[in-house]
Amino acid sequence: MASSTQPDRRKVDIGHATERRRGRRRLSRERVLAAALDLVDHEGLSALSMRRVAAELDVEAMALYRYAPSKDALLDGLVEQLYTELYEDLAREEPAPLGQAADLPEWRAELLRGACALYRIALAHPHVVPLLATRLLAVPLARRPLAVLQAHERVLTLLDRAGLDEQGVVTAYRAVTGWVLGYIFSDLRAMVENPDEPDPAFRLGLHLMPARELPRLRETAPAMAEKGGYQELTDGLDALLDGILAAHAARAAKEGPARDGGPASASTSDDEARPDTV
C-alpha cells in the first residue's frame, strides 16, 4: 500500500510533444526501468504491468518489448535499479553512519558501509524490497543483472581480505547477506492495521489478536513496529563477523599441527593463529 505521505506522482520525462511525434525522443532501457520504478514506488508492485509502464511513457505497450520483453524482465530490472543505486551510493565513498568504521580494518568497514547503503536504499524503495527475495530465489546466478553480480563480487572480495579460507569466505558470505537482507525484511514488514488511529494498540490492531494465545507478541508488537535503524543493523553484523573470525581462528589453530605433521611449536604466538588482517 502506498504511503499517504509520498510526493505527488511525476511521469518520467518523455520530451516535448513535437519531439515525440518526430520520434526524436527515443525510448531506452534506462527510461523504461525508471518509469517502472517510479510507478512501483508510488503505487506498489500490484500496479506494475507493461501497459501501465507504457502509459507512463506515453507509448504503446508493444514499444517496451525491445527493452523489457516480459513482466519478469521488468521485475528483474527493478532489482537491477536498486543495485545500481547501491553502486552509485558506494562510489560516493560516504562513511557508514554512526562512525562504526573508524577503528576497523578497511575490509570490515566497507562491509558495514555496504550494509548501511543497501538499508538506506531499501527504505527509499520499500515496495521493491520483496523482489530482493523472490527474484533472487527464481533467477539463476549467471542470469542475474550485472549490478547484482557486482554486489556479490564486492562482498566476496572484501571477505577474501579478512584472511579466511575459501569455506570461511562462503560461510561469512551467507551469514552477511542473510543478516542484511533478513534485517531489511524484518524492519519493513507490515505492522500497522489502521494508520489513522492515534492509539498504538488500535493502530496495530492488537485487539484482533487473542490475548491468551499471543500474550508476548501483543506486548512486544509496539516495539517491533519501530524501525531498528542503522545501529541494530551494524551491531548484528559486527556480532556475526566476530563469531565467524573467532571460529576460523580456532579451526586454524586446531588444524595447524595436523598439517605440519606434529604438535605446534611452543614458540608459536597467538597472533599466528589469527587472520593477519584482523
Steps between C-alpha positions, in 0.01 A plus 500: 500500500646837405558745782278805517810709573665421169560783251274559205554274203730631230505335164837415357620773264405403148590822322306764311187383316646606164814298572289195584304532176822524302648204686794701631439410863586133486429241762788339682528221751597753766185706440277193502643377830486848651131520412438156651680595821309827531171316451578236763635756748168684495244227438662171601591186311138413430479802269788386281415384149638556154191704417538729803869562437425576136234749609755673725720544194216592265577213265328179394571193712656323201770767492638372832573146392833591346621614843301273731355196320277394790374600841767275654759707316349811656519342844864407448559853376362641824747289698772626266392858568543453875845350460598770253407756764709301746800516266456875454461550875819308576689683226443824692716356781276630774586356844270257675258664748587527870875492434531122537779484243750718687710228667428204273704334224406638160327182383275495806422872483400457135266211586326722755482786251345272236243366747400851603476614138270210405285568806472868404398409144245247626338767717474721192338225290309278745256365240789355298663326798295175471665444162838468673368168627266377229712581193825375650322177588366466147789619282818289464823668603642546150177657372477769765561863396863609494441752778383217728799283411735791568351533849565128561855545370562796730401309814709196405803717422475676836468169684809370319693778672392374841751213479231231483543178304261426214243325717524780754430756229192304387376468858555869565335598171187304586490646849557859391250499213247304705522741790481819292209388283320340794539817703357708215203266458432505873529877526261559209243231579139615513390577856242779493133403479351852501745785430244767594446361850695701764486230768798264447303190594223571252745625236668158509172314535604326823132453590479257207762270654387253772654615827522156662668334203734784402587694817869555419435603142237752606735643762794530262320614185525877568878475534521273195309758298783751546785478250825366639715742303868491416617423854323166528601412144869558559502356853363174364745495211790566736392214725479264202845595375651466848361149529613396152853631549528336842382167363745525209791577734410208728472263203832619357670448836361148528586403143847652506678211676337241273615679188856532639515131587545552872425715803515873455821663611492644849636824358195551276338828597128554536508746211610227257171317556294802405423649159779752442261775391290493815 
